[in-house]
Amino acid sequence: MKCIGFIGKADKTELVGYISKIVASTAKKVIMLDATTNQKTRYTIPTIEGMDKESQYVVQHDNVEVAVGFSNMLELKKYLLSKGEDFNSYDYVIVDTDQEEMIEEYDLKSANANFFVTSYDKWYIHKGIELLRFLCALQRRTDPESKVNIHKILYYSEINTADSKYIERLSDNLPIEWSGKTLNIPYDQGDLSVNIQNQYSNKFDIRPLSKGYKESLSKIVEEITGEPMANIKKVMKNVERVTKFSL
């Protein structure tokens, strides 16, 4: 089993959902954990009647299992056990969080990969760096000399005044090693509209997303799974084809 963390204050629910669906479509069993403050998935992902009144639940949504309301991995394991399911049957546990407490409770310092998600909005950057500072402090307790490897995902738009090196300068004093190139996600009205549309169609439908958005998704999945890009492209094409004929 691999644990993948998506850390940051920016809204990334749909992004993590698309990634979870693509990873699941590589014949892997995936559970997506909403460990955010607002728990957006409570409102955007439909549940079985009455389940939404429970404080903790797991629901399948568009071939992805989504867990809501769990404070740590032990709670999730106990819940699954009560339903006759084995936590260890999952290939990937994907954690979406914007809280220091959840970084610690889900032990993201030991995750197989962590992705820092932000936009150029200074509030998101500064609050996100605070989360990374906390993650680094946890890591340093275990290994004072170690560095934390983090992938950077940056929502971008056509803002000519944005400083592309701002994040690096703020994090310069942290024991962080940025992994690979920045993964840029388009942050335009078109893709935002697709996210809203998918909330109402109850799908993680990647078909209407922009070419740039889908290219970034493929690169993120490549980092997570280690699958060749050619295979990932085939999987994504199949995901689009299956979605088209299931509507």
N, C-alpha and C positions, 0 to 999 in steps of 0.2 A: 504494500500500500504506500502511496505517495501523498504527502500533504503539500498543498500549494496555497500560499497566502497572497491575497490582494489587499494592500494596505493603503489607506489614504482617506481624506475627508471628502473628496469629490464623489459625486453620485456615479457608481459603477455597477449597479444592479444588473442592468441589461447587458453590459459588457461581459460581466462574469457569467451571466446566463448563456450568452452566445458561445463563449469559450467552453463552458461545461457541456453544452449540447454537441459541439464539434468533437470534443474529447470523447464523449460517450459514444459518438458515432464511429469511433475507431475500434469498436467492439470492447470497450472498457466500461466497467460499472462505476458511475460517478455520483457523488452526493455533494451538493452545493449548500454551504452553511451561511445563512444570513446572520452575521454577528455584528451588525451595525446598530447604531443608536436608534434610528428611526424604524428599522425592520420593515423596509419598503415592500418586501415580498408578501407581507401579510395582506396588503391592499392591492397588489398588482397580479398575484398568482392565485387563481381560484382553488378552493379547497372542497373536500367532501362536505356535504351539509352538516353543520354543527361543529366541524373541526376548527373553524376559525375562532370559536369561542374558547378553545383550549390555549393554555399558555405555551405549550410545547407541542410540536407536531412535525411529521415528515409527510410530504405529499409529492406525488409524481406529476411533473409538468413538462409536457412535450419531450418525453423520454429522459428527463433529468429529475432526479430525486432532490427535493429542496427541503432543508431542515430549518425550522424557525423557532426561536425562543430558548435555545440551549445555551447555558452559560459556560460549559466546558465539554470536553470530549467524553468524560465519564457519564455525564447526564445523557448524552446522545447514545452511548453504548447501552446504558440501562434501558432507555426507551426502546431501542431496536430489539433488545433481548425480550422485553415484555410483549413485543409483537411477533416473536418467533423468528427474528432476523439476526443475521450475524454481521456485526460491524466490520469484521475482518474480510468480508466478501467484497468490499469495495476496493477498486484499483486506485481511485483518486478521491481524496477529500479536499474540496476547494473552499477555502474560507475567505469570505468578504467581510472586512472589518474596518471600522474607523475609531476604535477604542483601545486605549492602552491595556485595560483589563483583559480584553479578549485576546490581545497579542500574547499576553502571559498565559492565560487559561488554556489557549489552544497551542501553546508552546511553539509559536511561529519562529522563534530563534532556531529551532531544529527542523524547520520545514525544508522540503527538498528544493523549493524555489520560492522566493518572495518577489512580488511585483509592487512597486510604489506607483500609485495612480494619482495624477494631479492634472490641473489645467494651469494656465498662466496666471489665473486669479491669485493675487498675493496671499489672500486669506487661506486658500487651499494649500498653497505652498508652505507657508509658515506653520500652519497646524499639522500638515503632513510631516514636516521635518521634526516636529515635536514627537510624533509617533515613531519616527525612525530613531530619534535620540533614545527613546525608551527601549526600543528593540535592541539597539547597540549596548545599552546598559545591561540588559538581561544577558546578552551574549558574553559581555566582559566578565560577568560574575563566574561564568563557567571557564572561560579562557581569556585572561586579561590581555593577551597579545594578539588575539584573533581579529580579523576583519569580517564584516558582514557583507555578503554578496547580495546585491539587489538589482533587479531589472527595473528600468524606468519606463513607464507608460505615460505619455503626455498628450492630453487633449489639446488640440491646437485649432486656431482659426486665423483668418487673415488680419492679424494685428501687427502692424509694422513696428510699433514701439516696444513690443515685448522683448525682454532680455533673455536670450536662449541660455545664457550661462548663470542666470540668477540662482537656480537650484544648486548648482555645483558650488557657488560661492557660500551659500548658506550652510551647506553640508560639509564644507571643506575641513572643519575641525572634528568631524565624526569619523570613526573607523569603518568607513563604507568603501566598498569596491563596486563601482557600477559595472554590471555585467553586459557586455556587448553594446550595441548602439541603442539610442533612445527609440522606443517603439511609438510612433506618432499615430494618434487616432484623430480623424477629422471631427471637428466640433462645430458642425454647421447645422442650419435649420432642417436640411433634408434628412440627415441621420437622426436628429432629435425627433422629427416627426415620425420616423419609422419606429422608434422606441415607443412612442405613445400609441401608435397604431397596433403594435404587437401586444400591448397591454390589453386592448379591447378584443383582439382576435385570439388571445390566449395561446400565443405561439412565441417561440424564439426564432422568428423567421428572418433569416439572413439575406434572403433574395433581394429585397428592395434597398439594402444598404449600399452606400457608395463603393466604388472600386477601391478607393484608398482605405476605407474602413475594413473591407474584407481582406485586403492584403495584410493589414496590421493584425487581424485576427489569425490569419494563417501563420504569421511569424511568432505570435504568442504561443499558439498551439505547438509549433515546432520546438520552442524552448521548453515547453512543459513535457512533451512526450518523447522528444528525440527522434520522431519519425521523419523520414525524408520529405522535403517540401512537395515533391511530386505526388507522394501518397496523400498528403494532407489536402492538396488541391483536388484530388479525386474524391476524397471523403466529403469535402465541402460541396462539390458539384452534385454528389449523390444526395446530400442533405437537402439541397435546393430542389432537386428533382422529386424526392419523396414528399417534401412539404407542398410542392405544387399540386401533386396528385391526391394529397390528403385533404385539401380544402374543398 
